Amino acid sequence: MFGLLRTVLAIIVMVGHLLDTWQIGTYAVFGFYMISGYLMTYIMQENYGFSATGRFRFATNRFLRLYPLYWIAAVISLVIIAWVGTKFSRSFHSGLYLPSGLNEVVANLTMVYPKIFANEYTPILVPTTWAITVELFFYACICLGLSKTPKRVIVWLLVSIAYVLYCLYLDLGWRYRYFPILAGSLPFSLGAGIYFLVKKDLPRLDDFILKPTMLLLGLVLNMLAVILYPYYFEMGFYINALLSVLVCYQIAAGESWAGISLRVDKIIGEFSYPIYLLHWQAGIVASYFLFSEPIHEMSYQGASVLALALLLVFLLSFVLVRVVDRPVQRLRYSLKNR
């Protein structure tokens, strides 16, 4: 039942980028990391196991989940850059231009961007995929057994907290607690910890205010608060982490969304990854079509671009889910169940 949550987070990332309210996007990305920490630990423990065969099947499954849609998104970026011109695309996002050297081509083929701050790597044909570099690192770590036992997860979590405290002690700035691979360690380890908490058969949190629907509303309100009160950003960032832990725990423990079936949740969730990959491209097309100039800002024009981009990205996501993703997912499931 993570489908609705993932798609809402993807839309929040999109809104943050296209309205230049980047803070809310950071909240959503940490939510994604936490979900991944839980789900990757779950499927390694429950579906694949830690034999060489199980690890290979896990890696193959992850490859099929991430790369076919990504490569299509990258090709779409190439077509858009050729259409609107490099000057327009770089004005919309500084990293959106054609790779030239071999290193740039390899990085854009693999989504492994070789910088401490992967978000600063350019050119990057699908700008949001800097976070996939972080995801790939922890997928590999979980596959190798980082979250194999509760003790390992506890040590992992303590090291993650120590890194955050170290950054605070040295006053390194917030970006050291968000962009590098080590910064992603905290939400990933929290997600892995949720798996073992659920395995202990701890009770669900039955208060109405702690139901997934209410917690998701709390997540959204917490994100909106930082738009109104920018000084709230860092406090809200860690409140967001707490709310994400609660909603992930509740869903993992068996709670569901009010009025949404498992099947509907799954269908909604299919849109999350395409939206995440394609919203910058949709924004460029919408901006070029509506105003013939690069606009992504909090304004009437920015809202118009966002509205058209939402329509475009949902239409394109619908096509890609039907034509590409579902056939690939059937292959994934057949490999998982062998």
GUVEX-751384 format. One record per residue (C-alpha): x, y, z; residue in one letter; residue number from 1. Coordinates in nm, 4 decimals. Layout:
BEGIN
+----------+----------+----------+------+-----+
:       px :       py :       pz : rest :  nr :
+----------+----------+----------+------+-----+
:        X :        Y :        Z :    A : NUM :
...
+----------+----------+----------+------+-----+
// end
This chain:
BEGIN
+----------+----------+----------+------+-----+
:       px :       py :       pz : rest :  nr :
+----------+----------+----------+------+-----+
:   0.0000 :   0.0000 :   0.0000 :    M :   1 :
:   0.2886 :   0.2388 :  -0.0659 :    F :   2 :
:   0.1607 :   0.3345 :  -0.4117 :    G :   3 :
:  -0.0380 :   0.6437 :  -0.3177 :    L :   4 :
:   0.2386 :   0.7652 :  -0.0887 :    L :   5 :
:   0.5063 :   0.7303 :  -0.3581 :    R :   6 :
:   0.2989 :   0.9113 :  -0.6206 :    T :   7 :
:   0.2083 :   1.1957 :  -0.3839 :    V :   8 :
:   0.5794 :   1.2352 :  -0.3017 :    L :   9 :
:   0.6665 :   1.2402 :  -0.6739 :    A :  10 :
:   0.4067 :   1.5136 :  -0.7340 :    I :  11 :
:   0.5484 :   1.7120 :  -0.4420 :    I :  12 :
:   0.8964 :   1.6896 :  -0.5968 :    V :  13 :
:   0.7483 :   1.8141 :  -0.9240 :    M :  14 :
:   0.5684 :   2.1055 :  -0.7582 :    V :  15 :
:   0.8838 :   2.1970 :  -0.5682 :    G :  16 :
:   1.0905 :   2.2105 :  -0.8855 :    H :  17 :
:   0.8445 :   2.3827 :  -1.1185 :    L :  18 :
:   0.7339 :   2.6447 :  -0.8651 :    L :  19 :
:   1.0889 :   2.6882 :  -0.7342 :    D :  20 :
:   0.9862 :   2.5849 :  -0.3840 :    T :  21 :
:   1.2760 :   2.3400 :  -0.3646 :    W :  22 :
:   1.2436 :   2.2827 :   0.0086 :    Q :  23 :
:   0.9357 :   2.0637 :  -0.0218 :    I :  24 :
:   1.1132 :   1.8466 :  -0.2761 :    G :  25 :
:   1.3874 :   1.7690 :  -0.0252 :    T :  26 :
:   1.1269 :   1.6512 :   0.2232 :    Y :  27 :
:   0.9759 :   1.4198 :  -0.0376 :    A :  28 :
:   1.3112 :   1.2711 :  -0.1437 :    V :  29 :
:   1.3910 :   1.1675 :   0.2141 :    F :  30 :
:   1.0497 :   1.0037 :   0.2226 :    G :  31 :
:   1.1425 :   0.8079 :  -0.0911 :    F :  32 :
:   1.4683 :   0.6953 :   0.0703 :    Y :  33 :
:   1.2843 :   0.5694 :   0.3755 :    M :  34 :
:   1.0343 :   0.3715 :   0.1682 :    I :  35 :
:   1.3241 :   0.2206 :  -0.0272 :    S :  36 :
:   1.5065 :   0.1249 :   0.2919 :    G :  37 :
:   1.2014 :  -0.0656 :   0.4087 :    Y :  38 :
:   1.1066 :  -0.2249 :   0.0769 :    L :  39 :
:   1.4582 :  -0.3317 :  -0.0229 :    M :  40 :
:   1.5117 :  -0.4896 :   0.3179 :    T :  41 :
:   1.1726 :  -0.6580 :   0.2937 :    Y :  42 :
:   1.2257 :  -0.8115 :  -0.0484 :    I :  43 :
:   1.5794 :  -0.9264 :   0.0303 :    M :  44 :
:   1.4544 :  -1.0958 :   0.3470 :    Q :  45 :
:   1.1251 :  -1.2302 :   0.2152 :    E :  46 :
:   1.1781 :  -1.2881 :  -0.1580 :    N :  47 :
:   1.5411 :  -1.3242 :  -0.2570 :    Y :  48 :
:   1.7604 :  -1.4184 :   0.0371 :    G :  49 :
:   2.1330 :  -1.3678 :   0.0588 :    F :  50 :
:   2.2645 :  -1.6511 :  -0.1560 :    S :  51 :
:   2.4577 :  -1.5628 :  -0.4720 :    A :  52 :
:   2.1512 :  -1.6563 :  -0.6788 :    T :  53 :
:   1.9205 :  -1.4445 :  -0.4638 :    G :  54 :
:   2.1499 :  -1.1448 :  -0.4862 :    R :  55 :
:   2.1764 :  -1.1779 :  -0.8628 :    F :  56 :
:   1.7977 :  -1.1958 :  -0.8959 :    R :  57 :
:   1.7623 :  -0.8892 :  -0.6738 :    F :  58 :
:   2.0133 :  -0.6941 :  -0.8851 :    A :  59 :
:   1.8390 :  -0.7999 :  -1.2061 :    T :  60 :
:   1.5031 :  -0.6982 :  -1.0614 :    N :  61 :
:   1.6325 :  -0.3554 :  -0.9631 :    R :  62 :
:   1.7889 :  -0.3055 :  -1.3049 :    F :  63 :
:   1.4581 :  -0.3805 :  -1.4766 :    L :  64 :
:   1.2727 :  -0.1531 :  -1.2378 :    R :  65 :
:   1.4984 :   0.1483 :  -1.2888 :    L :  66 :
:   1.6664 :   0.1506 :  -1.6260 :    Y :  67 :
:   1.4138 :   0.0864 :  -1.9089 :    P :  68 :
:   1.1953 :   0.3820 :  -1.8065 :    L :  69 :
:   1.5011 :   0.5925 :  -1.7290 :    Y :  70 :
:   1.6560 :   0.5399 :  -2.0721 :    W :  71 :
:   1.3273 :   0.6379 :  -2.2364 :    I :  72 :
:   1.3167 :   0.9512 :  -2.0185 :    A :  73 :
:   1.6745 :   1.0329 :  -2.1233 :    A :  74 :
:   1.5841 :   0.9950 :  -2.4919 :    V :  75 :
:   1.2841 :   1.2238 :  -2.4376 :    I :  76 :
:   1.5233 :   1.4793 :  -2.2881 :    S :  77 :
:   1.7476 :   1.4547 :  -2.5948 :    L :  78 :
:   1.4505 :   1.5143 :  -2.8247 :    V :  79 :
:   1.3333 :   1.8145 :  -2.6205 :    I :  80 :
:   1.6815 :   1.9691 :  -2.6120 :    I :  81 :
:   1.7034 :   1.9330 :  -2.9918 :    A :  82 :
:   1.3577 :   2.0925 :  -3.0241 :    W :  83 :
:   1.3842 :   2.3924 :  -2.7882 :    V :  84 :
:   1.7579 :   2.4410 :  -2.8180 :    G :  85 :
:   2.0351 :   2.4093 :  -2.5631 :    T :  86 :
:   2.0106 :   2.7731 :  -2.4580 :    K :  87 :
:   1.6450 :   2.7304 :  -2.3594 :    F :  88 :
:   1.6952 :   2.3932 :  -2.1888 :    S :  89 :
:   1.9940 :   2.5185 :  -1.9861 :    R :  90 :
:   1.8005 :   2.8274 :  -1.8840 :    S :  91 :
:   1.5265 :   2.6021 :  -1.7535 :    F :  92 :
:   1.7733 :   2.3681 :  -1.5802 :    H :  93 :
:   2.1484 :   2.4304 :  -1.5905 :    S :  94 :
:   2.2300 :   2.0618 :  -1.6344 :    G :  95 :
:   2.0028 :   1.9944 :  -1.9303 :    L :  96 :
:   2.2382 :   1.9794 :  -2.2249 :    Y :  97 :
:   2.3986 :   1.7086 :  -2.4356 :    L :  98 :
:   2.6733 :   1.4876 :  -2.2898 :    P :  99 :
:   2.9947 :   1.5006 :  -2.4891 :    S : 100 :
:   3.2874 :   1.3085 :  -2.3414 :    G : 101 :
:   3.2851 :   0.9369 :  -2.2607 :    L : 102 :
:   3.2640 :   0.9996 :  -1.8846 :    N : 103 :
:   2.9531 :   1.2141 :  -1.9304 :    E : 104 :
:   2.7892 :   0.9551 :  -2.1543 :    V : 105 :
:   2.8621 :   0.6721 :  -1.9092 :    V : 106 :
:   2.7312 :   0.8713 :  -1.6135 :    A : 107 :
:   2.4090 :   0.9490 :  -1.7986 :    N : 108 :
:   2.3671 :   0.5880 :  -1.9097 :    L : 109 :
:   2.4179 :   0.4455 :  -1.5599 :    T : 110 :
:   2.2762 :   0.7199 :  -1.3317 :    M : 111 :
:   2.6017 :   0.6979 :  -1.1354 :    V : 112 :
:   2.7246 :   1.0550 :  -1.1087 :    Y : 113 :
:   3.0824 :   1.0630 :  -0.9749 :    P : 114 :
:   3.0679 :   1.3615 :  -0.7412 :    K : 115 :
:   3.0255 :   1.3899 :  -0.3647 :    I : 116 :
:   2.7315 :   1.6177 :  -0.4408 :    F : 117 :
:   2.5778 :   1.4198 :  -0.7248 :    A : 118 :
:   2.3160 :   1.6909 :  -0.7808 :    N : 119 :
:   2.5943 :   1.9186 :  -0.9085 :    E : 120 :
:   2.6948 :   1.6809 :  -1.1874 :    Y : 121 :
:   2.6397 :   1.8209 :  -1.5361 :    T : 122 :
:   2.5203 :   1.7471 :  -1.7930 :    P : 123 :
:   2.2377 :   1.5415 :  -1.6461 :    I : 124 :
:   1.9657 :   1.4469 :  -1.8917 :    L : 125 :
:   1.7147 :   1.3564 :  -1.6187 :    V : 126 :
:   1.7928 :   1.6006 :  -1.3368 :    P : 127 :
:   1.6191 :   1.4139 :  -1.0547 :    T : 128 :
:   1.8345 :   1.1046 :  -1.1049 :    T : 129 :
:   2.1159 :   1.2379 :  -0.8888 :    W : 130 :
:   1.9122 :   1.0798 :  -0.6059 :    A : 131 :
:   1.9183 :   0.7458 :  -0.7894 :    I : 132 :
:   2.2961 :   0.7444 :  -0.7379 :    T : 133 :
:   2.2228 :   0.7420 :  -0.3639 :    V : 134 :
:   1.9544 :   0.4765 :  -0.4057 :    E : 135 :
:   2.1844 :   0.2490 :  -0.6094 :    L : 136 :
:   2.4545 :   0.2664 :  -0.3425 :    F : 137 :
:   2.2195 :   0.1544 :  -0.0664 :    F : 138 :
:   2.0537 :  -0.1066 :  -0.2871 :    Y : 139 :
:   2.3995 :  -0.2596 :  -0.3239 :    A : 140 :
:   2.4677 :  -0.2360 :   0.0498 :    C : 141 :
:   2.1344 :  -0.3982 :   0.1391 :    I : 142 :
:   2.1938 :  -0.6678 :  -0.1227 :    C : 143 :
:   2.5312 :  -0.7412 :   0.0378 :    L : 144 :
:   2.3702 :  -0.7770 :   0.3803 :    G : 145 :
:   2.3799 :  -0.4370 :   0.5494 :    L : 146 :
:   2.0239 :  -0.4868 :   0.6765 :    S : 147 :
:   2.0409 :  -0.8640 :   0.7144 :    K : 148 :
:   2.0007 :  -0.8623 :   1.0946 :    T : 149 :
:   1.8534 :  -0.6228 :   1.3518 :    P : 150 :
:   2.1972 :  -0.5700 :   1.5092 :    K : 151 :
:   2.3426 :  -0.4576 :   1.1774 :    R : 152 :
:   2.0573 :  -0.2134 :   1.1285 :    V : 153 :
:   2.1051 :  -0.0702 :   1.4780 :    I : 154 :
:   2.4759 :  -0.0145 :   1.4110 :    V : 155 :
:   2.3897 :   0.1337 :   1.0704 :    W : 156 :
:   2.1362 :   0.3707 :   1.2273 :    L : 157 :
:   2.3837 :   0.4803 :   1.4975 :    L : 158 :
:   2.6514 :   0.5516 :   1.2366 :    V : 159 :
:   2.3950 :   0.7496 :   1.0349 :    S : 160 :
:   2.3008 :   0.9583 :   1.3379 :    I : 161 :
:   2.6707 :   1.0106 :   1.4156 :    A : 162 :
:   2.7225 :   1.1456 :   1.0631 :    Y : 163 :
:   2.4392 :   1.3976 :   1.1064 :    V : 164 :
:   2.5753 :   1.5069 :   1.4461 :    L : 165 :
:   2.9252 :   1.5361 :   1.2982 :    Y : 166 :
:   2.7932 :   1.7649 :   1.0246 :    C : 167 :
:   2.6126 :   1.9765 :   1.2832 :    L : 168 :
:   2.9196 :   1.9913 :   1.5087 :    Y : 169 :
:   3.1398 :   2.1162 :   1.2236 :    L : 170 :
:   2.8631 :   2.3452 :   1.0987 :    D : 171 :
:   2.9050 :   2.2006 :   0.7500 :    L : 172 :
:   2.5708 :   2.3269 :   0.6303 :    G : 173 :
:   2.2474 :   2.1538 :   0.5485 :    W : 174 :
:   2.3529 :   2.0325 :   0.2039 :    R : 175 :
:   2.5985 :   1.7889 :   0.3657 :    Y : 176 :
:   2.2997 :   1.6346 :   0.5423 :    R : 177 :
:   2.0999 :   1.5955 :   0.2217 :    Y : 178 :
:   2.2927 :   1.5490 :  -0.1019 :    F : 179 :
:   2.5875 :   1.3118 :  -0.0365 :    P : 180 :
:   2.5477 :   0.9354 :  -0.0200 :    I : 181 :
:   2.6200 :   0.9377 :   0.3540 :    L : 182 :
:   2.3313 :   1.1802 :   0.4058 :    A : 183 :
:   2.0918 :   0.9235 :   0.2586 :    G : 184 :
:   2.2073 :   0.6714 :   0.5174 :    S : 185 :
:   1.9736 :   0.8016 :   0.7897 :    L : 186 :
:   1.6404 :   0.7582 :   0.6065 :    P : 187 :
:   1.7505 :   0.4289 :   0.4501 :    F : 188 :
:   1.8510 :   0.2869 :   0.7893 :    S : 189 :
:   1.5239 :   0.4076 :   0.9439 :    L : 190 :
:   1.3337 :   0.2315 :   0.6670 :    G : 191 :
:   1.5307 :  -0.0899 :   0.7251 :    A : 192 :
:   1.4577 :  -0.0616 :   1.0966 :    G : 193 :
:   1.0840 :  -0.0415 :   1.0255 :    I : 194 :
:   1.1023 :  -0.3882 :   0.8681 :    Y : 195 :
:   1.2361 :  -0.5431 :   1.1876 :    F : 196 :
:   0.9914 :  -0.3516 :   1.4077 :    L : 197 :
:   0.7025 :  -0.4923 :   1.2053 :    V : 198 :
:   0.8552 :  -0.8418 :   1.2245 :    K : 199 :
:   0.8344 :  -0.8190 :   1.6034 :    K : 200 :
:   0.4552 :  -0.7959 :   1.5658 :    D : 201 :
:   0.4382 :  -0.4663 :   1.7474 :    L : 202 :
:   0.0852 :  -0.3267 :   1.7509 :    P : 203 :
:  -0.0372 :  -0.0763 :   1.4962 :    R : 204 :
:  -0.0906 :   0.2780 :   1.6160 :    L : 205 :
:  -0.4690 :   0.2864 :   1.6371 :    D : 206 :
:  -0.5278 :   0.6540 :   1.7122 :    D : 207 :
:  -0.7228 :   0.8242 :   1.4352 :    F : 208 :
:  -0.4588 :   1.0951 :   1.4039 :    I : 209 :
:  -0.1981 :   0.8259 :   1.3301 :    L : 210 :
:  -0.3849 :   0.6569 :   1.0459 :    K : 211 :
:  -0.1923 :   0.6706 :   0.7137 :    P : 212 :
:  -0.4353 :   0.9191 :   0.5564 :    T : 213 :
:  -0.3988 :   1.1620 :   0.8468 :    M : 214 :
:  -0.0211 :   1.1168 :   0.8577 :    L : 215 :
:   0.0010 :   1.1885 :   0.4843 :    L : 216 :
:  -0.2022 :   1.5034 :   0.5409 :    L : 217 :
:   0.0455 :   1.5945 :   0.8154 :    G : 218 :
:   0.3347 :   1.5397 :   0.5744 :    L : 219 :
:   0.1770 :   1.7701 :   0.3169 :    V : 220 :
:   0.0944 :   2.0399 :   0.5749 :    L : 221 :
:   0.4482 :   2.0215 :   0.7130 :    N : 222 :
:   0.5817 :   2.0765 :   0.3616 :    M : 223 :
:   0.3485 :   2.3684 :   0.2990 :    L : 224 :
:   0.4557 :   2.5276 :   0.6273 :    A : 225 :
:   0.8090 :   2.5742 :   0.5010 :    V : 226 :
:   0.6797 :   2.7683 :   0.2002 :    I : 227 :
:   0.5017 :   3.0122 :   0.4311 :    L : 228 :
:   0.7763 :   3.0215 :   0.6934 :    Y : 229 :
:   1.1215 :   2.9605 :   0.5360 :    P : 230 :
:   1.2954 :   2.9749 :   0.8753 :    Y : 231 :
:   1.1044 :   2.6562 :   0.9650 :    Y : 232 :
:   1.2906 :   2.4574 :   0.6985 :    F : 233 :
:   1.5465 :   2.2597 :   0.9011 :    E : 234 :
:   1.3111 :   2.1872 :   1.1908 :    M : 235 :
:   1.0448 :   2.0805 :   0.9446 :    G : 236 :
:   1.2959 :   1.8593 :   0.7640 :    F : 237 :
:   1.3377 :   1.6341 :   1.0698 :    Y : 238 :
:   0.9699 :   1.6550 :   1.1633 :    I : 239 :
:   0.9109 :   1.5267 :   0.8113 :    N : 240 :
:   1.1466 :   1.2367 :   0.8862 :    A : 241 :
:   0.9448 :   1.1490 :   1.1977 :    L : 242 :
:   0.6148 :   1.1648 :   1.0095 :    L : 243 :
:   0.7639 :   0.9516 :   0.7315 :    S : 244 :
:   0.8693 :   0.6887 :   0.9860 :    V : 245 :
:   0.5176 :   0.6802 :   1.1286 :    L : 246 :
:   0.3366 :   0.6537 :   0.7951 :    V : 247 :
:   0.5806 :   0.3894 :   0.6646 :    C : 248 :
:   0.5439 :   0.1873 :   0.9852 :    Y : 249 :
:   0.1658 :   0.2029 :   0.9713 :    Q : 250 :
:   0.1509 :   0.0899 :   0.6093 :    I : 251 :
:   0.4096 :  -0.1831 :   0.6676 :    A : 252 :
:   0.2075 :  -0.3013 :   0.9685 :    A : 253 :
:  -0.1011 :  -0.3470 :   0.7517 :    G : 254 :
:  -0.2893 :  -0.0187 :   0.7709 :    E : 255 :
:  -0.4484 :   0.1040 :   0.4478 :    S : 256 :
:  -0.5641 :   0.4296 :   0.2962 :    W : 257 :
:  -0.9203 :   0.5324 :   0.3690 :    A : 258 :
:  -1.1394 :   0.4254 :   0.0785 :    G : 259 :
:  -0.8563 :   0.2978 :  -0.1443 :    I : 260 :
:  -0.8183 :  -0.0693 :  -0.2277 :    S : 261 :
:  -0.4870 :  -0.2480 :  -0.2718 :    L : 262 :
:  -0.5473 :  -0.2697 :  -0.6477 :    R : 263 :
:  -0.6194 :   0.1019 :  -0.6821 :    V : 264 :
:  -0.3187 :   0.1878 :  -0.4663 :    D : 265 :
:  -0.0996 :  -0.0227 :  -0.6943 :    K : 266 :
:  -0.2316 :   0.1513 :  -1.0068 :    I : 267 :
:  -0.1713 :   0.4941 :  -0.8530 :    I : 268 :
:   0.1789 :   0.3874 :  -0.7539 :    G : 269 :
:   0.2678 :   0.2987 :  -1.1123 :    E : 270 :
:   0.2754 :   0.6698 :  -1.1936 :    F : 271 :
:   0.5314 :   0.7656 :  -0.9292 :    S : 272 :
:   0.8536 :   0.6765 :  -1.1111 :    Y : 273 :
:   0.7542 :   0.8209 :  -1.4532 :    P : 274 :
:   0.6430 :   1.1443 :  -1.2846 :    I : 275 :
:   0.9698 :   1.1593 :  -1.0945 :    Y : 276 :
:   1.1723 :   1.1064 :  -1.4134 :    L : 277 :
:   0.9757 :   1.3253 :  -1.6545 :    L : 278 :
:   0.8500 :   1.6332 :  -1.4747 :    H : 279 :
:   1.1408 :   1.8606 :  -1.5700 :    W : 280 :
:   1.0887 :   1.7659 :  -1.9343 :    Q : 281 :
:   0.7139 :   1.8276 :  -1.9069 :    A : 282 :
:   0.7889 :   2.1648 :  -1.7511 :    G : 283 :
:   1.0198 :   2.2637 :  -2.0379 :    I : 284 :
:   0.7585 :   2.1710 :  -2.2976 :    V : 285 :
:   0.4827 :   2.3542 :  -2.1083 :    A : 286 :
:   0.6989 :   2.6643 :  -2.0600 :    S : 287 :
:   0.8081 :   2.6698 :  -2.4227 :    Y : 288 :
:   0.4545 :   2.6165 :  -2.5513 :    F : 289 :
:   0.2842 :   2.8703 :  -2.3246 :    L : 290 :
:   0.5372 :   3.1514 :  -2.2992 :    F : 291 :
:   0.8348 :   3.0726 :  -2.5282 :    S : 292 :
:   1.0625 :   3.1407 :  -2.2339 :    E : 293 :
:   1.1916 :   2.9290 :  -1.9447 :    P : 294 :
:   0.9644 :   2.9792 :  -1.6438 :    I : 295 :
:   0.9609 :   2.7798 :  -1.3229 :    H : 296 :
:   0.8738 :   3.0071 :  -1.0353 :    E : 297 :
:   0.6060 :   3.0905 :  -0.7836 :    M : 298 :
:   0.3903 :   3.3131 :  -1.0005 :    S : 299 :
:   0.0790 :   3.3044 :  -1.2174 :    Y : 300 :
:   0.2931 :   3.2042 :  -1.5142 :    Q : 301 :
:   0.4704 :   2.9402 :  -1.3065 :    G : 302 :
:   0.1375 :   2.7984 :  -1.1923 :    A : 303 :
:   0.0192 :   2.7852 :  -1.5555 :    S : 304 :
:   0.3331 :   2.5959 :  -1.6540 :    V : 305 :
:   0.2839 :   2.3572 :  -1.3617 :    L : 306 :
:  -0.0801 :   2.2909 :  -1.4551 :    A : 307 :
:   0.0017 :   2.2073 :  -1.8169 :    L : 308 :
:   0.3090 :   2.0075 :  -1.7116 :    A : 309 :
:   0.0957 :   1.7993 :  -1.4754 :    L : 310 :
:  -0.1407 :   1.7156 :  -1.7598 :    L : 311 :
:   0.1499 :   1.6283 :  -1.9912 :    L : 312 :
:   0.3356 :   1.4184 :  -1.7382 :    V : 313 :
:   0.0247 :   1.2183 :  -1.6441 :    F : 314 :
:  -0.0588 :   1.1508 :  -2.0095 :    L : 315 :
:   0.2966 :   1.0457 :  -2.0892 :    L : 316 :
:   0.3197 :   0.8387 :  -1.7713 :    S : 317 :
:  -0.0043 :   0.6618 :  -1.8614 :    F : 318 :
:   0.1357 :   0.5640 :  -2.2008 :    V : 319 :
:   0.4714 :   0.4516 :  -2.0602 :    L : 320 :
:   0.3088 :   0.2492 :  -1.7834 :    V : 321 :
:   0.0906 :   0.0663 :  -2.0351 :    R : 322 :
:   0.3423 :   0.0197 :  -2.3147 :    V : 323 :
:   0.6723 :  -0.0209 :  -2.1284 :    V : 324 :
:   0.6474 :  -0.0549 :  -1.7534 :    D : 325 :
:   0.3796 :  -0.3209 :  -1.7168 :    R : 326 :
:   0.5447 :  -0.5650 :  -1.9609 :    P : 327 :
:   0.8780 :  -0.5102 :  -1.7850 :    V : 328 :
:   0.7156 :  -0.5597 :  -1.4442 :    Q : 329 :
:   0.5698 :  -0.8917 :  -1.5553 :    R : 330 :
:   0.9234 :  -0.9991 :  -1.6406 :    L : 331 :
:   1.0405 :  -0.8794 :  -1.2999 :    R : 332 :
:   0.7751 :  -1.0789 :  -1.1189 :    Y : 333 :
:   0.8550 :  -1.3919 :  -1.3168 :    S : 334 :
:   1.2201 :  -1.3591 :  -1.2138 :    L : 335 :
:   1.1234 :  -1.2932 :  -0.8515 :    K : 336 :
:   0.9050 :  -1.6024 :  -0.8332 :    N : 337 :
:   1.1457 :  -1.8495 :  -0.9877 :    R : 338 :
+----------+----------+----------+------+-----+
// end
